[in-house]
Amino acid sequence: MVNAILTAVHVVVAIGLIVTVLLMSGRSAGLSGSIAGGAEQFFGKRKGLDEFLGKLAAGFAIAFLISSLALNFVHG
């Protein structure tokens, strides 16, 4: 039961991390350039959005690491 819950959390965190990284603007502006209009309306200028996405990505990365370790201890 615990293994299933941890796996579900791990998958959600992994998807969140992937989406967050894809939304961050890079050299070519990537996917974030196509939806920048709507995002700028909510978060203001582009720089503020990139800072927010950077912090969010760091949080997802830490959560991914913790859930990976927890899955390893429960499963192994």
N, CA and C of each residue as an Amber inpcrd file, in Angstrom:
protein
   228
   0.8350000  -1.1990000   0.0000000   0.0000000   0.0000000   0.0000000
   0.8790000   1.2630000   0.0000000   1.8790000   1.2770000   0.8650000
   2.7740000   2.4250000   0.9310000   3.5550000   2.5620000  -0.3690000
   3.9300000   1.4320000  -0.9550000   4.6710000   1.4410000  -2.2040000
   3.8410000   2.0740000  -3.3210000   2.5660000   1.7760000  -3.3700000
   1.6900000   2.3360000  -4.4060000   1.5350000   3.8400000  -4.2240000
   1.3990000   4.2940000  -2.9960000   1.2480000   5.7320000  -2.7290000
   2.5330000   6.4680000  -3.0930000   3.6730000   5.9110000  -2.6920000
   4.9510000   6.5440000  -3.0260000   5.1970000   6.5730000  -4.5320000
   4.7940000   5.5120000  -5.2220000   4.9450000   5.4850000  -6.6750000
   4.0790000   6.5460000  -7.3320000   2.8570000   6.7110000  -6.8620000
   1.9610000   7.7330000  -7.4140000   2.5280000   9.1330000  -7.1790000
   3.0370000   9.3760000  -5.9770000   3.6410000  10.6740000  -5.6730000
   4.8620000  10.8980000  -6.5570000   5.6600000   9.8650000  -6.7410000
   6.8680000   9.9670000  -7.5610000   6.5220000  10.3170000  -9.0080000
   5.4910000   9.6990000  -9.5490000   5.0730000   9.9770000 -10.9270000
   4.5570000  11.4090000 -11.0660000   3.7660000  11.8590000 -10.1190000
   3.2340000  13.2300000 -10.1670000   4.3700000  14.2480000 -10.0770000
   5.3170000  14.0020000  -9.1910000   6.4570000  14.9150000  -9.0510000
   7.3060000  14.9090000 -10.3160000   7.4970000  13.7450000 -10.9160000
   8.2890000  13.6620000 -12.1410000   7.6190000  14.4330000 -13.2780000
   6.3090000  14.2890000 -13.4140000   5.5850000  15.0310000 -14.4570000
   5.6550000  16.5280000 -14.1820000   5.5150000  16.9270000 -12.9250000
   5.6310000  18.3430000 -12.5770000   6.9990000  18.9090000 -12.8940000
   8.0340000  18.1330000 -12.6270000   9.3980000  18.5690000 -12.9360000
   9.6020000  18.7140000 -14.4340000   9.1120000  17.7690000 -15.2030000
   9.2530000  17.8330000 -16.6590000   8.5300000  19.0470000 -17.2210000
   7.3050000  19.2720000 -16.7890000   6.5270000  20.4120000 -17.2920000
   7.1820000  21.7290000 -16.9010000   7.6620000  21.8170000 -15.6760000
   8.3040000  23.0490000 -15.2240000   9.5560000  23.3590000 -16.0290000
  10.3660000  22.3530000 -16.2890000  11.5890000  22.5730000 -17.0550000
  11.2480000  22.9630000 -18.4940000  10.2140000  22.3600000 -19.0620000
   9.8230000  22.7230000 -20.4220000   9.2910000  24.1490000 -20.5150000
   8.6740000  24.6320000 -19.4560000   8.1320000  25.9880000 -19.4710000
   9.1910000  27.0650000 -19.2640000  10.3280000  26.6880000 -18.7230000
  11.3890000  27.6740000 -18.5050000  11.9500000  28.1210000 -19.8460000
  12.2590000  29.4020000 -19.9380000  12.7920000  29.8980000 -21.2070000
  14.2790000  29.6120000 -21.2810000  14.6790000  29.1230000 -22.4120000
  16.0820000  28.8530000 -22.6520000  16.5920000  29.8000000 -23.7140000
  17.5990000  29.3800000 -24.4170000  18.1690000  30.2220000 -25.4670000
  17.1910000  30.4070000 -26.6210000  16.4080000  29.3750000 -26.9100000
  15.4770000  29.4760000 -28.0330000  14.0470000  29.7280000 -27.5700000
  13.8380000  29.9390000 -26.3140000  12.5510000  30.2300000 -25.6880000
  11.6290000  29.0260000 -25.6570000  11.9130000  27.9470000 -26.3390000
  11.2020000  26.6810000 -26.2350000   9.6950000  26.7830000 -26.1870000
   9.0980000  25.9430000 -25.3870000   7.6510000  25.8820000 -25.2690000
   7.0990000  27.1220000 -24.5820000   7.8880000  27.7420000 -23.7190000
   7.3900000  28.8930000 -22.9710000   7.1020000  30.0810000 -23.8780000
   7.7530000  30.1680000 -25.0020000   7.4940000  31.2680000 -25.9200000
   6.1100000  31.2110000 -26.5270000   5.5710000  30.0060000 -26.6720000
   4.2590000  29.8790000 -27.2990000   3.1240000  30.2320000 -26.3510000
   3.3260000  30.1070000 -25.0430000   2.2560000  30.4200000 -24.1060000
   2.6120000  31.6140000 -23.2210000   3.5760000  32.3780000 -23.6410000
   4.0570000  33.4840000 -22.8000000   2.9750000  34.5270000 -22.5590000
   2.1160000  34.7400000 -23.5100000   1.0910000  35.7610000 -23.3460000
   0.2050000  35.5100000 -22.1500000  -0.3120000  34.3010000 -22.0300000
  -1.1730000  33.9650000 -20.9040000  -0.4260000  33.9200000 -19.5950000
   0.7930000  33.4240000 -19.6280000   1.5770000  33.3190000 -18.4000000
   1.9840000  34.6980000 -17.8950000   2.3170000  35.5980000 -18.8060000
   2.7190000  36.9420000 -18.3790000   1.5590000  37.6830000 -17.7380000
   0.3470000  37.3640000 -18.1450000  -0.8140000  38.0030000 -17.5550000
  -0.9160000  37.6510000 -16.0720000  -0.6040000  36.4130000 -15.7270000
  -0.7010000  35.9730000 -14.3410000   0.5290000  36.3360000 -13.5180000
   1.7150000  36.2120000 -14.0840000   2.9420000  36.3570000 -13.3120000
   3.7130000  37.6380000 -13.5980000   3.2280000  38.4860000 -14.4590000
   3.9230000  39.7250000 -14.7510000   4.9750000  39.5430000 -15.8230000
   6.0750000  40.2530000 -15.6920000   7.1150000  40.2210000 -16.7240000
   7.8020000  38.8700000 -16.7930000   8.5110000  38.6630000 -17.8540000
   9.1590000  37.3910000 -18.1440000  10.1960000  37.0060000 -17.0810000
  10.9390000  37.9750000 -16.5910000  11.9740000  37.6700000 -15.6180000
  11.3730000  37.1030000 -14.3360000  10.2700000  37.6540000 -13.8960000
   9.6170000  37.1430000 -12.6900000   9.1150000  35.7280000 -12.8620000
   8.6070000  35.4310000 -14.0490000   8.1230000  34.0840000 -14.3280000
   9.2710000  33.0860000 -14.3400000  10.3960000  33.4630000 -14.9250000
  11.5470000  32.5570000 -14.9580000  12.0930000  32.2990000 -13.5560000
  12.1000000  33.3100000 -12.7090000  12.5480000  33.1160000 -11.3300000
  11.6110000  32.1750000 -10.5870000  10.3040000  32.3690000 -10.7910000
   9.3100000  31.5030000 -10.1550000   9.4600000  30.0590000 -10.6360000
   9.6220000  29.8730000 -11.9490000   9.7730000  28.5300000 -12.4940000
  11.0790000  27.8810000 -12.0320000  12.1150000  28.6700000 -11.8400000
  13.3700000  28.1320000 -11.3230000  13.2150000  27.6040000  -9.9100000
  12.5260000  28.3550000  -9.0670000  12.2870000  27.9120000  -7.6940000
  11.3710000  26.6950000  -7.6690000  10.3740000  26.7020000  -8.5420000
   9.4550000  25.5710000  -8.6180000  10.1840000  24.3110000  -9.0910000
  11.0610000  24.4650000 -10.0750000  11.8320000  23.3240000 -10.5650000
  12.7580000  22.7800000  -9.4800000  13.3540000  23.6640000  -8.7140000
  14.2180000  23.2180000  -7.6120000  13.4030000  22.4470000  -6.5690000
  12.2220000  22.9220000  -6.2740000  11.3500000  22.2130000  -5.3310000
  10.9450000  20.8460000  -5.8470000  10.5880000  20.7760000  -7.1310000
  10.2480000  19.4820000  -7.7240000  11.4520000  18.5450000  -7.7330000
  12.6460000  19.0800000  -7.9950000  13.8450000  18.2410000  -8.0210000
  14.1310000  17.6590000  -6.6340000  13.9720000  18.4660000  -5.6000000
  14.1820000  17.9780000  -4.2300000  13.1310000  16.9340000  -3.8720000
  11.8750000  17.1980000  -4.2420000  10.8120000  16.2300000  -3.9760000
  11.0460000  14.9320000  -4.7470000  11.5610000  15.0400000  -5.9790000
  11.8710000  13.8530000  -6.7750000  12.9690000  13.0260000  -6.1100000
  13.9900000  13.6900000  -5.6130000  15.0800000  12.9920000  -4.9260000
  14.5670000  12.2900000  -3.6750000  13.7770000  12.9750000  -2.8860000
  13.2570000  12.3940000  -1.6520000  12.3350000  11.2150000  -1.9460000
  11.4670000  11.3680000  -2.9640000  10.5700000  10.2540000  -3.2850000
  11.3390000   9.0700000  -3.8670000  12.4100000   9.3330000  -4.6010000
  13.2460000   8.2400000  -5.1220000  13.9050000   7.4760000  -3.9770000
  14.4400000   8.1930000  -3.0200000  15.0690000   7.5470000  -1.8630000
  14.0400000   6.7640000  -1.0420000  12.8720000   7.3600000  -0.8600000
  11.8250000   6.6830000  -0.0830000  11.3830000   5.4060000  -0.7950000
  11.2380000   5.4500000  -2.1020000  10.8830000   4.2450000  -2.8530000
  11.9700000   3.1810000  -2.7480000  13.2070000   3.6150000  -2.7580000
  14.3110000   2.6660000  -2.6390000  14.2990000   1.9690000  -1.2750000
  14.0560000   2.7150000  -0.2290000  14.0410000   2.1220000   1.1100000
  12.8370000   1.2140000   1.3240000  11.6830000   1.5990000   0.7640000
  10.4720000   0.7880000   0.9420000  10.5560000  -0.4710000   0.0930000
  11.0200000  -0.3380000  -1.1180000  11.0480000  -1.4740000  -2.0480000
  12.2190000  -2.4110000  -1.7720000  13.3520000  -1.8480000  -1.4280000
  14.5540000  -2.6710000  -1.3050000  14.7460000  -3.2000000   0.0480000
